[in-house]
Amino acid sequence: MRNEPPHLSRRNFLKSTAAGLSAMALPDIARAQLATQAPPKTIPSDEFSAAVPVSIEVNARPIPSFEPRDRAQVRFGSLEYRSGLVLTSRFPGFGGLSGLRLDAKGERFISISDKGSWFTGRIRYQGREMTGLDDVEAAPLLGPDGKPIIARGWYDSESIALDGSLVYIGLERVNQVLRFDFSKGFTRSRGEVIPVPPALRKLPRNKGIEALVMVPKGLPLAGTLVALSERGLDANGNLIGFLIGGPSPGEFSIRRSKNFDISDAVLLPSGELLVLERKFSWVSGVGIRIRSIPLRSLAPGAVVDGAAIFDADLGHEIDNMEGIDAHITPEGDTVLTLVSDDNFSMLQRTLLLQFTVVE
């Protein structure tokens, strides 16, 4: 979640580390409410979280190549680079993006900041390339009492899953999961604390639930909320995961390797769970990878593993990548969208990257 470097210049940081080193659609009712609600107020803010719903402007600069050293290269493992954006905003609360979910077209999005804010809007395209964001709104995540969750000290909203009009948000700092019913006010709805396994509540305070995925009908474990910890480790040093609800609730593990920690996950219609991971150390550097794990292998007591289909380091256009989602284009391409958490640091960037799964 953190992975925050010392306060060097970003360029010096890159040099020193390099040297040492759903397809889930937003529910129709949510989109309808977004279109019909009264426009939010536009107000200044000096906080890192939205105090009230506010329309904001987000600027976008294109990233022409994922590999600056070889701009002709577009293939990276099993992925092909499509386009990318560097996102900035004068709104102080913009940043810290730790998860996102897209509609079936890959346009409308819901994202969360680890400072307890929603960000919603639309990705603008020209052909297959992203060109910017429109209709962006920030709003506070509200607790059961209707007040922003940060008033309770509930920060680190790190993970998001959709189930129709229901939106699940994982709070890493307090090891809780909130459920919002977007049919009751969209981002103005109140979060309800749901029951979670006792072992989830005991995860390390800063290494708790980092990824949530709801299994839809038609797939194994349908109706299960899959929760993955960032670095909650079992007795053998593997990453702890939970199957909440559904036909076979329980605890399982994902084999940990090369010091990678989990930052998010997405479930493809094929039944492949793609797990986004990252690592940081002064010895091995900064890196991200995506592993593909068969959903059918998840079961209480299981230790699962999967092959890496993508990896990248600071020689590529990456940052602290914390969110991943997928959608299918009209042409049948599976497109992965990744977003980074800039930790509200001037030394880091908010990146939005898209790749096509080619094999």
Disulfide bonds with the S-S distance in Angstrom:
none
